[in-house]
């Protein structure tokens, strides 16, 4: 169904760290199913549709038969958990919920390793090429949906995110009561993150150094940009070792702008190996796994908001400097 690929229609409990968003959007009246949240549709604040179904059919004309099946089967409900029928009136500014049909996706052929699990947290070692959460063409093949299904954890929500092409430590909360305390750590920058990357060595470049710049990411534009203005992004960059012109770098971000580390490394003239976005974008087929981005979220550390314990989780994955030639 096309409505399931409509970003406006997707439920977004992944963004519960945004307090303003939580106050505005009601909780979904349907549970997680097959690892996926129900789709949420907000009806317009005005319209001439006589029924809710008429609005749905008008908005998604390619899905007429499937929508009628769902309504007839009682699978479309309002915010009160009441199934709508063919006569249910159109109610401006109300919400409808339904399950989207899981898309058929080619499996990303890499597994998720579990680093830690307790009543509050699930910490995993995400592989390259697996999205953290459903987005765009990657819905079923995302770490969140896989883990919800495989571990039977319907309330699982990420405390932060990693790019699809970045591997390493990824933290999830297991139960709703734990979401805000852990997500707040990331919001308040009380989490210590350390990354590793492989990139060319420039002997004229003085390292270690701290890179500060202003980064903006415009909607619909693939690349982030560094622009003039007050810095909003900060990264500490250190060279750990070098061989055959390739270096292993320790990257410590102070902030978390989109593509920050990739952009800062590129701006120094040492773009991360396998980066098809910086300095120049080039297209890579979705199922081409031959050249992973050599960026790894090596570790995450924080003081646990429930126990006060200092906690640190480290990836077991390794980046290997390729042999010369």
N, C-alpha and C positions, 0 to 999 in steps of 0.2 A: 504494500500500500504506500502511495507516495506521501501520505500524511506522516508516515513514520520517519521519513527522511527530512521532514520540514523542521529546521532547528527551532522555529517558533513554537512548535507543538511538543517539544520534548520536555519531560519532567526534568527538574534540575536540582535534585537533592544534593548533588555534588557541590553545590555552592552554598551550603548552609552556613559556611563561615561568614557570609555577608549578612550582618544583622539586619540591615535594611530590607534585604530580600526576604528574610525569614518572616518579618513582620507583615509583609505585603501578601505573600503567597500562602494559601491554606495548605495544610498537610493533605497528601493524597489519600483518598478514602479506599484505595485498592492496594493490596500488598505487592511486594516484588514477586514477579513470576518469571521463571527461567532466567534468573539473574538480572532481569530488566525491570525498571520502574514503569508504571503506566504512563502513557502519553497524557499530557495535560493540555487542554485547549481552552483558551479564554474567548468567550463570545464577545463580539463588538458591543460598544455602548449604545448602539442604535442600529436599526435595520428593519426591513419589511418582511422578513421570513416568518411565516405563520408558526412553524415548529422548529425545534432544535435539529431534527433530522433534515429538514429542508435547508437549513444553514450548512450542515455538514456536506450534503450532496452538492450544494452550490460551490462550496470552497474546494472540495476534492472531487471534481466530476469524473476523474479517471477511476475512482474507487467506489462507484455507486453500488455495485453488487455486494462487495465485501462489507461496506458500511451497513447496508440493509441487513446482511447476515448477522452482524454484531449487535445491532439494535434488536432484531428479532430474538436473538439468543440472550438478551439481557446483559450484554457485555459492555454497554456504554452507560456510565452512571454520572450523576451530578455530584456536587460537593457534599451532599447529604448521604451519599452512598445509595441513592435511589435510582434504579435502572430507568432510563428513559424508554418510551415507546414511540410509535409513529405519530401519536397525537400530543406528545409532550410539547408545551409551548416554548417558543424562543424567549429566553430570559436574558436581556442585555446585561453585560458585565458579569455573567455567571461563568462557572467552570464546568467542563465535561472531562471525563477520564475514560480511557480505554487502553487496552493492551495493543501495542503494535505487533504485527507479525514479525518474528525474528528474521532478519535478512539472511540469505545464504551467503556465507563468506568462506573464502579459502582459509584454512587454518594456518596461522603463523607457526612455523615448525620449531618453536623453541618453548621450553618449559619455564615455569615460575618456581624458584626455590624459596622455601619458607625459612626465614632466619629466626623468627620469634613469634610466639602466640600466647596470649593470656586472655583474661576476661575483658580487657579493654582494647588491646592492640594486636594487630597482625602486621608483622614487618616482613617484607619479601625482597628478594633479589630479582628485579625485573630484567628480562632479556632485552636486547636491542630489538627493534621493529614491532614491539607489542605496545599498543596504546595503553595509557593508564586508565582512561575512562572512555565510554562510548562517545565517539565524535566523528562526523563526516562519514567516510566509508568504513570505519572501524567501529562496529557496535558490539556484536557478539565476540569478535576477536579483540577484546580489551582485557586488561588485567582484572578490572573490577568485576566484569560479568563472569569471566572464567572462575575467579575465586568464590564469588557468591554461589555459583552452581556447584563447583567441586567440593567446597567445604561446608555447604549448606549454611551460609551466613547471609541471610537476606538483608540484614541491617548494615552490612559492611559499607563504609564510605571512606574515600581517601582523605587524609589529613593535609595532603599537598599533592603535587603532580610532577611527573617527569615527562619530557617530550617522548614521543613514540620511538624516536631513533636513539634515545639515551638509555643506557642500561644502569642498573644499580639499585640502591636502597630506596624503597618506597614504603611509606607508613600508612596504614589504614586503621580506622577505629572500628571496633567490633559491635558496640552497642550504642544506641542513641544518646544515653547519658554521658558517654565519653567523648562525643564529637566536639562539643564546644571547648572543653578544657584543652584538648590536644591541638585543635585547629587554631586556638588562640595563641599557642606558642609560636606557630609559624607566622601568624599575623603580626605579632609583636616582635618578631626577629629574635626570639629567645632560643632558637635552634642553631646549633653549630653544624654547618654543612661543609663537607670537603669532597672535591671531585678530583679525578685524574684525567689527563688527556694526553694523547700523542700528537705531536705537531713538529714541523721543521724547527731546526735550531738556527738562530741568527746570532753569530758571535759578536756582532756589534750592539746587540740589545742588552741593556743593563737590567739584570734581574737579581733578586726579586724586586717587584714593584707593585704598586697599587694603582689600578686604572679606575678613573672616575669619569663618567660622561652622562649626558642626557640621552636616554633611549626612548623612542616612541614606536608603538606598533599600531598601525592603522588597520581598521577592519577591512577585510578583503584583500589586503596586501600581504604577500607571503613573508617578506623579510622585515625585520625590525630595522630601525635607522637610528644612527647617532646624529643629533641635531644640536645647534647652538643653544645654550641656556644653562640654567642651574643643574648640576649633576643630580640624577635620581638613581644612578646605578654605580655600584662599587665592587670591584673584584681584586683580590690579592693573587698574584701569579708568581709561582716559583718554579725553577727548573730543578728537578730531582736528579736526573741522570740523562746522559746523551750517548748515542752510538750511531755511527754512520750517517750523521746529519739529522737524525731524528731524536727528539727529546721527550722525556716523560715529565709532565708538568703537574704540579699540585695547584689546584684552583680553589680559592676560598671566597665564595660570593658573600658580600655583606647584605645585598639586596637580591630580589628575585624577579627581575624584569624578563620578559619573553626573549629567549635566545641570548641572554646577557653574556654568558661565558663564551659562546661561539662568536658573538660580535666583538667582544673585547679582544679575544685572541686574533681574530682577523684584522682588527684595527691596528694591532702591533706588527702585522706582516707575517704572522705565524699561524695561519688558519688551521684548525683541527683537521687531522686526516679523515677523509671520508665525508667531509661536510659539503653537501650539494647546495647549500644556501649562501655561504659566505666564503670568499668575497663576492662570488657570482653564482647565481642560481642556475642549475641545470637539472633537467628532469630525470628521475629514476623510476623504473617500473615498480609498482607496489610489491611484486613478488621477487624482486631482485635483492637477495640477501648477501650478495658477494662482497660488498664493501661497507661494513657498518661504520657509523660515526664513532671515532675513537674517543668517546667521552663516557666516563663512568662516574656515577654518584657513589663515591667510595665509602663514605660514612655519614652518619647523622647522630648528633648527641644533644641531650636536653635534660633538664631536671623534671622528673615526672610530676605532673600537677596533682596527683593523688597521694603519692608517697613521699615526694621530695627527693627520691633516689636519683642519683646521676646515672643516666642510661646512655649507652652508645651502641650503635648497630653498624656492622661493617660488611661490605660486599665480599663475597668469595670469588667474584669474577676477576679476571686479570686482562690487562691490555698488554700485548706483546709487541715490542719494537720489531718491525719487519727486518729481515736480513738485507744487507746492501745488495744492490743489483736487481 
